[in-house]
Amino acid sequence: MNKMLIDLLFMSQKRKDLLLLLKDGERTIEEIVDLLNVTPTGMLPQIKKLKDEFLVIQDDRKYRLTPLAEILVEKMQPLIDTLEVIEENKIFWQERDLSDLSPAFLERLNELKPYSLVKPDPDKIFEIPSVFLKNIEKSKNILSLFSIFHPALSGTFLRIEDDNIEITLIVTKRIYERLKNDFQEELKLYLARKNKQLFVCADEMKIAMMTKTNCFMMADFLTWKGEYDQQSIVAFEPASLKLAEDLILHYKNKAQEIKG
C-alpha cells in the first residue's frame, strides 16, 4: 500500500474515527461532530483530505465511504483492534511466547478485545485467582487446556462432582503422568463421573493454561524464557470465548482420550 495512503488512514485519529464511523452508514456533519465529540473546524479539513483521495464522498449534506474506502475500512478494523489489544498491555505481549500459535490464530488476537490482565497477588501467590473461581462456579460447560501443573487442575476440576457440568480437560503427557502418580484416586473418580473427559496431547504446548466456559475465558501464556509468571488474560465477549474454544479444540483434535 502507498505510504501516503497508509498515513492518511492511520496518522490522524480524527480521520480514523471518521472512517470507522462511516463504516456503519452515511452521516451529516452535525452527526459526525456530535458522535465523535469534535468541532466542525477540526473535522472539515480531515474530511477534505479523505475526499481528495476518493475515500469519502458527499451526497447533498451527507458523507459516506466510497467502495474503495469500504474495502480498506473493512480491513482496518481488525488491525486497529489487534493494535489496541497489544498496546493495552504492551510489555505483557512482548514477553509472551506465541510461537506455538498458527498464523490463523495469531490473526485473531483482535477477538480478545476487550480483555483484562490479571496479575498475581503477592499475598496469594499459591492460590487460584478469585476471578477464575468466581466464574467457574457459574459455568456449566468447561473446556480447559494445561501444559503446566496448574492448581485449578487438581484443586478444582478433578473435584467437581456435579454430573450436569460438562468438563473436557486436555493435558500434556508430562501433566498426565503427574496426575497418575500423585492424584491417582482423584483421577479415577473424575473419569468415572458423567460428562467428564480427559485427553492427552503428545505435543508440548507453550500455552500454560487456557480455560473456556459458557461464561468466560482465561489464558496464561509462557514467556519467551519458558517461565510461568502467573499473569492471565480474562475476557467475557462471545468472540473471545469462540477464539479460546477453537484453540483448545485444535489441541483436543490432536490428543488421545483417556477412558476410565
Secondary structure, DSSP 4 states (H G I P E B T S, - for coil): --HHHHHHHHS-HHHHHHHHHHTT--EEHHHHHHHHT--HHHHHHHHHHHHHTTSEEEETTEEEE-HHHHHHHHHHHHHHHHHHHHHHTHHHHHHB--TTS-HHHHTTGGGG-S-EEEPPPGGGTTSPPHHHHHHHTT-SEEEEEESS--HHHHHTGGG---TTSEEEEEEEHHHHHHHHHHSHHHHHHHHHSTTEEEEEESS--SEEEEEEESS-EEEEE-BTTS-----EEEE-SHHHHHHHHHHHHHHHTTEEEPP-
